[in-house]
Structures are given as structure tokens and as C-alpha cells.
Amino acid sequence: MTYARVKQHIKDHKELYIGLGIGVGLAGITALIMRTHSGSTILRDTVVEAQRDIVVLGKNATLNKVSYFDSLRQGPPSWVVRCLETGQVFTSQRAAALAMDLSEANLSQHLNGVRDHVNNFHFERICLAA
């Protein structure tokens, strides 16, 4: 293509190029705003009222308050669990199993209702750790 043909093409499609430029500019501004404001952290023991009941793993149990715990680790959220006998709260099922020398699989089965107890301990899920 010659310079004259490119210049004519741009002139013929001026509205399209202006629209594209505005769209890219708005997308860039939006990205900067989202990057600036998405770095907020959730503090420990923050309780948020849910607008409606939250079903837990498709079971009949529902939550109407949602608590956020900072698990101080990377990765996806994990269930915060509490031992009913000792009252200890753990930021994940794995942390509970390791601290109490239990099988992770058995603890998971207990929390899912398959087992009645794990080495005579009973646990409950409290919330998700962020």
C-alpha cells in the first residue's frame, strides 16, 4: 500500500478509529481505577450480614452471617474449623489436622457428614478464610 492509500483509508474510516481510540482510553482509565482500589484488605473478625441465606456445599445448613478471617497465606479460601471439645479455631482443615495429629481425609469426611467423629473429636465449619 502506498502512503496515499493509507491516508485515504484512515480518512474514510475516521469515525471507527476515533471510537476505537476512545474505547481503549476508557478501558485504560478503568483498569487504573480498579488496580488502585482493589488492593483493600479484609481485617480479621469482620462480620458481614448476608442479604439472604448462603447454602453450605449444597447441604441444608445455611449461614446468615459471613465472617472473613485472614489466613495469612496465599491460595484459595479455606474453611475455618473449630474443635468442639477444645474450642480451638483453625484457619484451615489442614491446619487442624496437622495441629491435632489427625488424618486430613478423615477430618474432611467428618466435616462432610460421612464420619461421626475423628479420633473422638468433633469439628464444625465456621466460615471461609480469605
N, CA and C atoms as an extended XYZ file, in Angstrom:
390
Properties=species:S:1:pos:R:3:atomname:S:1:resname:S:1:resid:I:1 pbc="F F F"
N         0.827       -1.187        0.000 N   MET     1
C         0.000        0.000        0.000 CA  MET     1
C         0.869        1.247        0.000 C   MET     1
N         0.406        2.197       -0.696 N   THR     2
C         1.142        3.456       -0.724 CA  THR     2
C         0.655        4.359        0.398 C   THR     2
N         1.424        5.360        0.662 N   TYR     3
C         1.101        6.301        1.712 CA  TYR     3
C        -0.238        6.991        1.439 C   TYR     3
N        -0.497        7.313        0.207 N   ALA     4
C        -1.742        7.996       -0.161 CA  ALA     4
C        -2.952        7.103        0.101 C   ALA     4
N        -2.844        5.804       -0.173 N   ARG     5
C        -3.967        4.880        0.050 CA  ARG     5
C        -4.230        4.698        1.551 C   ARG     5
N        -3.174        4.622        2.347 N   VAL     6
C        -3.334        4.501        3.798 CA  VAL     6
C        -4.008        5.749        4.346 C   VAL     6
N        -3.557        6.905        3.894 N   LYS     7
C        -4.122        8.176        4.343 CA  LYS     7
C        -5.606        8.258        3.974 C   LYS     7
N        -5.950        7.818        2.774 N   GLN     8
C        -7.347        7.843        2.333 CA  GLN     8
C        -8.191        6.850        3.149 C   GLN     8
N        -7.625        5.685        3.436 N   HIS     9
C        -8.346        4.679        4.233 CA  HIS     9
C        -8.683        5.238        5.621 C   HIS     9
N        -7.708        5.863        6.241 N   ILE    10
C        -7.932        6.436        7.571 CA  ILE    10
C        -8.982        7.542        7.501 C   ILE    10
N        -8.929        8.359        6.470 N   LYS    11
C        -9.911        9.431        6.298 CA  LYS    11
C       -11.314        8.866        6.103 C   LYS    11
N       -11.428        7.777        5.334 N   ASP    12
C       -12.731        7.159        5.070 CA  ASP    12
C       -13.333        6.513        6.319 C   ASP    12
N       -12.490        6.006        7.223 N   HIS    13
C       -12.950        5.295        8.408 CA  HIS    13
C       -12.629        6.057        9.696 C   HIS    13
N       -12.656        7.391        9.595 N   LYS    14
C       -12.280        8.249       10.715 CA  LYS    14
C       -13.116        7.970       11.966 C   LYS    14
N       -14.438        7.806       11.822 N   GLU    15
C       -15.314        7.581       12.980 CA  GLU    15
C       -14.957        6.280       13.705 C   GLU    15
N       -14.639        5.245       12.945 N   LEU    16
C       -14.263        3.960       13.535 CA  LEU    16
C       -12.994        4.093       14.373 C   LEU    16
N       -12.000        4.766       13.854 N   TYR    17
C       -10.738        4.922       14.567 CA  TYR    17
C       -10.884        5.821       15.798 C   TYR    17
N       -11.733        6.839       15.697 N   ILE    18
C       -11.983        7.696       16.859 CA  ILE    18
C       -12.683        6.884       17.956 C   ILE    18
N       -13.684        6.078       17.575 N   GLY    19
C       -14.395        5.228       18.547 CA  GLY    19
C       -13.463        4.233       19.216 C   GLY    19
N       -12.590        3.609       18.419 N   LEU    20
C       -11.611        2.678       18.979 CA  LEU    20
C       -10.674        3.375       19.959 C   LEU    20
N       -10.233        4.557       19.618 N   GLY    21
C        -9.336        5.303       20.497 CA  GLY    21
C       -10.004        5.664       21.812 C   GLY    21
N       -11.258        6.101       21.742 N   ILE    22
C       -11.998        6.431       22.961 CA  ILE    22
C       -12.203        5.176       23.807 C   ILE    22
N       -12.553        4.056       23.174 N   GLY    23
C       -12.763        2.802       23.907 CA  GLY    23
C       -11.505        2.328       24.608 C   GLY    23
N       -10.386        2.387       23.923 N   VAL    24
C        -9.118        1.967       24.530 CA  VAL    24
C        -8.747        2.904       25.673 C   VAL    24
N        -8.984        4.201       25.495 N   GLY    25
C        -8.691        5.164       26.558 CA  GLY    25
C        -9.540        4.903       27.793 C   GLY    25
N       -10.845        4.670       27.606 N   LEU    26
C       -11.722        4.385       28.740 CA  LEU    26
C       -11.341        3.075       29.428 C   LEU    26
N       -10.972        2.080       28.653 N   ALA    27
C       -10.546        0.808       29.239 CA  ALA    27
C        -9.292        0.996       30.090 C   ALA    27
N        -8.366        1.797       29.608 N   GLY    28
C        -7.146        2.065       30.371 CA  GLY    28
C        -7.429        2.795       31.667 C   GLY    28
N        -8.313        3.785       31.614 N   ILE    29
C        -8.680        4.523       32.826 CA  ILE    29
C        -9.374        3.598       33.820 C   ILE    29
N       -10.285        2.754       33.328 N   THR    30
C       -10.985        1.799       34.192 CA  THR    30
C        -9.994        0.839       34.850 C   THR    30
N        -9.039        0.350       34.084 N   ALA    31
C        -8.032       -0.570       34.627 CA  ALA    31
C        -7.222        0.107       35.729 C   ALA    31
N        -6.851        1.365       35.535 N   LEU    32
C        -6.098        2.084       36.566 CA  LEU    32
C        -6.928        2.279       37.827 C   LEU    32
N        -8.200        2.612       37.666 N   ILE    33
C        -9.066        2.797       38.834 CA  ILE    33
C        -9.219        1.481       39.587 C   ILE    33
N        -9.470        0.407       38.870 N   MET    34
C        -9.655       -0.900       39.521 CA  MET    34
C        -8.376       -1.353       40.215 C   MET    34
N        -7.249       -1.118       39.609 N   ARG    35
C        -5.971       -1.517       40.210 CA  ARG    35
C        -5.715       -0.730       41.486 C   ARG    35
N        -6.076        0.540       41.498 N   THR    36
C        -5.856        1.393       42.659 CA  THR    36
C        -6.758        1.001       43.817 C   THR    36
N        -8.015        0.655       43.537 N   HIS    37
C        -8.978        0.425       44.596 CA  HIS    37
C        -9.190       -1.042       44.946 C   HIS    37
N        -8.565       -1.958       44.241 N   SER    38
C        -8.783       -3.378       44.547 CA  SER    38
C        -7.795       -3.919       45.559 C   SER    38
N        -6.872       -3.130       46.032 N   GLY    39
C        -5.861       -3.601       46.970 CA  GLY    39
C        -6.292       -3.573       48.418 C   GLY    39
N        -7.579       -3.370       48.674 N   SER    40
C        -8.025       -3.302       50.064 CA  SER    40
C        -7.951       -4.675       50.709 C   SER    40
N        -7.657       -4.702       51.988 N   THR    41
C        -7.563       -5.962       52.709 CA  THR    41
C        -8.724       -6.091       53.681 C   THR    41
N        -9.121       -7.308       53.932 N   ILE    42
C       -10.194       -7.580       54.878 CA  ILE    42
C        -9.561       -7.861       56.229 C   ILE    42
N       -10.004       -7.156       57.224 N   LEU    43
C        -9.437       -7.318       58.551 CA  LEU    43
C        -9.972       -8.566       59.220 C   LEU    43
N        -9.278       -9.048       60.209 N   ARG    44
C        -9.721      -10.220       60.954 CA  ARG    44
C       -11.020       -9.928       61.690 C   ARG    44
N       -11.825      -10.958       61.813 N   ASP    45
C       -13.068      -10.908       62.578 CA  ASP    45
C       -14.066       -9.883       62.060 C   ASP    45
N       -14.009       -9.569       60.774 N   THR    46
C       -15.002       -8.693       60.190 CA  THR    46
C       -16.236       -9.527       59.888 C   THR    46
N       -17.378       -9.087       60.346 N   VAL    47
C       -18.621       -9.819       60.123 CA  VAL    47
C       -19.493       -9.010       59.185 C   VAL    47
N       -20.012       -9.673       58.162 N   VAL    48
C       -20.856       -9.022       57.176 CA  VAL    48
C       -22.194       -9.731       57.163 C   VAL    48
N       -23.279       -8.982       57.262 N   GLU    49
C       -24.613       -9.577       57.186 CA  GLU    49
C       -24.881       -9.971       55.740 C   GLU    49
N       -25.286      -11.189       55.531 N   ALA    50
C       -25.639      -11.641       54.188 CA  ALA    50
C       -27.039      -11.157       53.845 C   ALA    50
N       -27.278      -10.840       52.579 N   GLN    51
C       -28.595      -10.382       52.150 CA  GLN    51
C       -29.613      -11.512       52.178 C   GLN    51
N       -29.151      -12.731       51.968 N   ARG    52
C       -30.027      -13.907       52.042 CA  ARG    52
C       -29.188      -15.064       52.536 C   ARG    52
N       -29.831      -16.178       52.845 N   ASP    53
C       -29.098      -17.321       53.373 CA  ASP    53
C       -28.100      -17.848       52.351 C   ASP    53
N       -26.960      -18.326       52.833 N   ILE    54
C       -25.922      -18.892       51.988 CA  ILE    54
C       -25.916      -20.391       52.224 C   ILE    54
N       -26.106      -21.164       51.186 N   VAL    55
C       -26.123      -22.614       51.320 CA  VAL    55
C       -24.689      -23.112       51.371 C   VAL    55
N       -24.391      -23.986       52.322 N   VAL    56
C       -23.048      -24.503       52.502 CA  VAL    56
C       -22.931      -25.846       51.800 C   VAL    56
N       -22.156      -25.889       50.732 N   LEU    57
C       -21.872      -27.111       49.984 CA  LEU    57
C       -23.133      -27.889       49.601 C   LEU    57
N       -24.192      -27.191       49.240 N   GLY    58
C       -25.405      -27.836       48.777 CA  GLY    58
C       -26.152      -28.612       49.841 C   GLY    58
N       -25.808      -28.405       51.105 N   LYS    59
C       -26.480      -29.124       52.183 CA  LYS    59
C       -27.579      -28.246       52.759 C   LYS    59
N       -28.295      -28.748       53.738 N   ASN    60
C       -29.379      -27.987       54.341 CA  ASN    60
C       -28.885      -26.871       55.257 C   ASN    60
N       -27.624      -26.930       55.675 N   ALA    61
C       -27.085      -25.912       56.573 CA  ALA    61
C       -26.956      -24.587       55.826 C   ALA    61
N       -27.380      -23.510       56.441 N   THR    62
C       -27.246      -22.192       55.831 CA  THR    62
C       -26.587      -21.244       56.814 C   THR    62
N       -25.961      -20.226       56.258 N   LEU    63
C       -25.331      -19.187       57.067 CA  LEU    63
C       -26.048      -17.883       56.784 C   LEU    63
N       -26.293      -17.072       57.791 N   ASN    64
C       -26.830      -15.753       57.537 CA  ASN    64
C       -25.859      -14.650       57.958 C   ASN    64
N       -24.728      -15.024       58.517 N   LYS    65
C       -23.641      -14.088       58.791 CA  LYS    65
C       -22.391      -14.672       58.157 C   LYS    65
N       -21.617      -13.833       57.531 N   VAL    66
C       -20.390      -14.283       56.889 CA  VAL    66
C       -19.224      -13.610       57.583 C   VAL    66
N       -18.269      -14.388       58.073 N   SER    67
C       -17.082      -13.835       58.716 CA  SER    67
C       -15.891      -14.032       57.796 C   SER    67
N       -15.016      -13.066       57.791 N   TYR    68
C       -13.805      -13.171       57.000 CA  TYR    68
C       -12.620      -13.248       57.942 C   TYR    68
N       -11.787      -14.247       57.770 N   PHE    69
C       -10.568      -14.400       58.553 CA  PHE    69
C        -9.396      -14.278       57.595 C   PHE    69
N        -8.357      -13.619       58.014 N   ASP    70
C        -7.141      -13.551       57.214 CA  ASP    70
C        -6.304      -14.764       57.573 C   ASP    70
N        -6.137      -15.675       56.613 N   SER    71
C        -5.400      -16.903       56.889 CA  SER    71
C        -3.891      -16.728       56.768 C   SER    71
N        -3.447      -15.537       56.383 N   LEU    72
C        -2.022      -15.220       56.253 CA  LEU    72
C        -1.294      -16.194       55.333 C   LEU    72
N        -1.960      -16.603       54.265 N   ARG    73
C        -1.329      -17.492       53.301 CA  ARG    73
C        -1.903      -17.197       51.926 C   ARG    73
N        -1.175      -17.612       50.904 N   GLN    74
C        -1.659      -17.450       49.541 CA  GLN    74
C        -2.518      -18.643       49.167 C   GLN    74
N        -3.281      -18.492       48.120 N   GLY    75
C        -4.086      -19.600       47.637 CA  GLY    75
C        -5.563      -19.332       47.804 C   GLY    75
N        -6.364      -20.304       47.433 N   PRO    76
C        -7.814      -20.113       47.520 CA  PRO    76
C        -8.292      -20.108       48.965 C   PRO    76
N        -9.495      -19.596       49.192 N   PRO    77
C       -10.038      -19.598       50.551 CA  PRO    77
C       -10.166      -21.017       51.098 C   PRO    77
N       -10.068      -21.161       52.400 N   SER    78
C       -10.220      -22.467       53.032 CA  SER    78
C       -11.221      -22.331       54.171 C   SER    78
N       -11.795      -23.449       54.578 N   TRP    79
C       -12.758      -23.437       55.666 CA  TRP    79
C       -12.067      -23.238       57.003 C   TRP    79
N       -12.548      -22.312       57.794 N   VAL    80
C       -12.114      -22.156       59.176 CA  VAL    80
C       -12.920      -23.170       59.980 C   VAL    80
N       -12.227      -23.975       60.772 N   VAL    81
C       -12.911      -25.017       61.541 CA  VAL    81
C       -12.618      -24.858       63.029 C   VAL    81
N       -13.562      -25.332       63.856 N   ARG    82
C       -13.409      -25.271       65.301 CA  ARG    82
C       -13.596      -26.663       65.878 C   ARG    82
N       -12.726      -27.028       66.811 N   CYS    83
C       -12.869      -28.283       67.532 CA  CYS    83
C       -13.858      -28.028       68.664 C   CYS    83
N       -14.924      -28.796       68.713 N   LEU    84
C       -15.962      -28.579       69.720 CA  LEU    84
C       -15.501      -28.968       71.118 C   LEU    84
N       -14.587      -29.926       71.222 N   GLU    85
C       -14.103      -30.348       72.543 CA  GLU    85
C       -13.128      -29.342       73.146 C   GLU    85
N       -12.196      -28.833       72.342 N   THR    86
C       -11.165      -27.941       72.871 CA  THR    86
C       -11.479      -26.464       72.658 C   THR    86
N       -12.353      -26.161       71.710 N   GLY    87
C       -12.677      -24.772       71.393 CA  GLY    87
C       -11.658      -24.095       70.499 C   GLY    87
N       -10.599      -24.822       70.099 N   GLN    88
C        -9.573      -24.242       69.235 CA  GLN    88
C       -10.153      -23.957       67.857 C   GLN    88
N        -9.734      -22.826       67.263 N   VAL    89
C       -10.161      -22.435       65.926 CA  VAL    89
C        -8.943      -22.498       65.015 C   VAL    89
N        -9.105      -23.131       63.857 N   PHE    90
C        -8.015      -23.299       62.894 CA  PHE    90
C        -8.411      -22.638       61.583 C   PHE    90
N        -7.440      -22.011       60.905 N   THR    91
C        -7.737      -21.301       59.666 CA  THR    91
C        -7.927      -22.222       58.468 C   THR    91
N        -7.703      -23.512       58.634 N   SER    92
C        -7.973      -24.460       57.555 CA  SER    92
C        -8.137      -25.860       58.142 C   SER    92
N        -8.753      -26.722       57.370 N   GLN    93
C        -8.896      -28.117       57.789 CA  GLN    93
C        -7.529      -28.755       57.925 C   GLN    93
N        -6.632      -28.414       57.010 N   ARG    94
C        -5.279      -28.982       57.044 CA  ARG    94
C        -4.549      -28.562       58.318 C   ARG    94
N        -4.683      -27.282       58.679 N   ALA    95
C        -4.034      -26.794       59.906 CA  ALA    95
C        -4.571      -27.533       61.125 C   ALA    95
N        -5.873      -27.795       61.147 N   ALA    96
C        -6.468      -28.528       62.267 CA  ALA    96
C        -5.936      -29.948       62.320 C   ALA    96
N        -5.875      -30.603       61.165 N   ALA    97
C        -5.402      -31.987       61.120 CA  ALA    97
C        -3.943      -32.081       61.569 C   ALA    97
N        -3.113      -31.157       61.110 N   LEU    98
C        -1.696      -31.187       61.490 CA  LEU    98
C        -1.509      -30.876       62.976 C   LEU    98
N        -2.223      -29.875       63.480 N   ALA    99
C        -2.054      -29.479       64.875 CA  ALA    99
C        -2.538      -30.551       65.850 C   ALA    99
N        -3.569      -31.289       65.444 N   MET   100
C        -4.138      -32.281       66.354 CA  MET   100
C        -3.757      -33.706       65.976 C   MET   100
N        -2.804      -33.831       65.033 N   ASP   101
C        -2.295      -35.138       64.595 CA  ASP   101
C        -3.438      -36.054       64.126 C   ASP   101
N        -4.241      -35.539       63.200 N   LEU   102
C        -5.372      -36.279       62.648 CA  LEU   102
C        -5.178      -36.480       61.155 C   LEU   102
N        -5.888      -37.429       60.608 N   SER   103
C        -5.871      -37.650       59.170 CA  SER   103
C        -6.689      -36.553       58.490 C   SER   103
N        -6.091      -35.895       57.481 N   GLU   104
C        -6.809      -34.857       56.746 CA  GLU   104
C        -8.052      -35.431       56.065 C   GLU   104
N        -7.921      -36.626       55.516 N   ALA   105
C        -9.049      -37.265       54.831 CA  ALA   105
C       -10.181      -37.568       55.809 C   ALA   105
N        -9.837      -38.095       56.982 N   ASN   106
C       -10.862      -38.398       57.988 CA  ASN   106
C       -11.553      -37.126       58.481 C   ASN   106
N       -10.789      -36.054       58.643 N   LEU   107
C       -11.379      -34.791       59.075 CA  LEU   107
C       -12.339      -34.261       58.017 C   LEU   107
N       -11.931      -34.331       56.776 N   SER   108
C       -12.803      -33.892       55.684 CA  SER   108
C       -14.089      -34.716       55.635 C   SER   108
N       -13.959      -36.020       55.797 N   GLN   109
C       -15.136      -36.887       55.803 CA  GLN   109
C       -16.059      -36.540       56.970 C   GLN   109
N       -15.485      -36.263       58.122 N   HIS   110
C       -16.291      -35.884       59.290 CA  HIS   110
C       -17.047      -34.582       59.021 C   HIS   110
N       -16.361      -33.593       58.473 N   LEU   111
C       -16.996      -32.307       58.200 CA  LEU   111
C       -18.061      -32.413       57.111 C   LEU   111
N       -17.932      -33.395       56.232 N   ASN   112
C       -18.928      -33.617       55.182 CA  ASN   112
C       -20.037      -34.565       55.622 C   ASN   112
N       -20.018      -34.996       56.884 N   GLY   113
C       -21.093      -35.824       57.419 CA  GLY   113
C       -20.950      -37.317       57.193 C   GLY   113
N       -19.802      -37.771       56.694 N   VAL   114
C       -19.587      -39.198       56.449 CA  VAL   114
C       -19.192      -39.915       57.737 C   VAL   114
N       -18.367      -39.286       58.556 N   ARG   115
C       -17.916      -39.864       59.828 CA  ARG   115
C       -18.548      -39.112       60.991 C   ARG   115
N       -18.802      -39.845       62.072 N   ASP   116
C       -19.370      -39.219       63.273 CA  ASP   116
C       -18.337      -38.403       64.037 C   ASP   116
N       -17.095      -38.816       64.017 N   HIS   117
C       -16.035      -38.129       64.755 CA  HIS   117
C       -14.694      -38.491       64.132 C   HIS   117
N       -13.654      -37.793       64.565 N   VAL   118
C       -12.284      -38.090       64.164 CA  VAL   118
C       -11.489      -38.261       65.443 C   VAL   118
N       -11.113      -39.497       65.756 N   ASN   119
C       -10.388      -39.804       66.998 CA  ASN   119
C       -11.094      -39.195       68.216 C   ASN   119
N       -12.407      -39.334       68.254 N   ASN   120
C       -13.258      -38.831       69.341 CA  ASN   120
C       -13.308      -37.311       69.435 C   ASN   120
N       -12.903      -36.610       68.404 N   PHE   121
C       -13.044      -35.158       68.329 CA  PHE   121
C       -14.152      -34.831       67.342 C   PHE   121
N       -14.861      -33.725       67.610 N   HIS   122
C       -15.913      -33.259       66.731 CA  HIS   122
C       -15.561      -31.851       66.277 C   HIS   122
N       -15.793      -31.572       65.005 N   PHE   123
C       -15.436      -30.279       64.426 CA  PHE   123
C       -16.649      -29.679       63.731 C   PHE   123
N       -16.591      -28.364       63.555 N   GLU   124
C       -17.600      -27.680       62.760 CA  GLU   124
C       -16.908      -26.635       61.878 C   GLU   124
N       -17.509      -26.399       60.726 N   ARG   125
C       -17.021      -25.335       59.852 CA  ARG   125
C       -17.625      -24.025       60.330 C   ARG   125
N       -16.787      -22.992       60.389 N   ILE   126
C       -17.262      -21.697       60.842 CA  ILE   126
C       -17.526      -20.779       59.654 C   ILE   126
N       -16.519      -20.599       58.819 N   CYS   127
C       -16.625      -19.703       57.675 CA  CYS   127
C       -15.456      -19.972       56.747 C   CYS   127
N       -15.350      -19.184       55.692 N   LEU   128
C       -14.211      -19.277       54.789 CA  LEU   128
C       -13.154      -18.258       55.188 C   LEU   128
N       -11.903      -18.673       55.149 N   ALA   129
C       -10.784      -17.753       55.401 CA  ALA   129
C       -10.372      -17.132       54.090 C   ALA   129
N       -10.285      -15.831       54.057 N   ALA   130
C        -9.925      -15.119       52.819 CA  ALA   130
C        -8.432      -15.082       52.656 C   ALA   130
